[in-house]
């Protein structure tokens, strides 16, 4: 991993650590907060190789439709749903109710 991607991953992890319990953020939202809205796929890759899932809550990151990852590394998509539901996040038709549970952090 290059220094540039390592720095990018660290920025991503720092932002994901800030997602409050019981809320979710999207890959695009994390990319934007990390400084480049075009890095959504990089966010996904960084979370896929999450070195510390106990302290970097990657289960709180969903796609823009509120859907969980089909390739959730730490136990599959059902585990991601289980973790979110344990935090009080509710699903409607298999998707997180983004209106209610999306993290409302501004860029500033």
Secondary structure, 3 states (H helix, E strand, C coil): CCHHHHHHHHHHHHHHHHCCCCCEEEHHHHHHHCCCCCCHHHHHHHHHCCCCCCCCCHHHEECCCCCCCCCCCCCHHHHHHHHHHHCCCCEECCEECHHHHECCCCCC
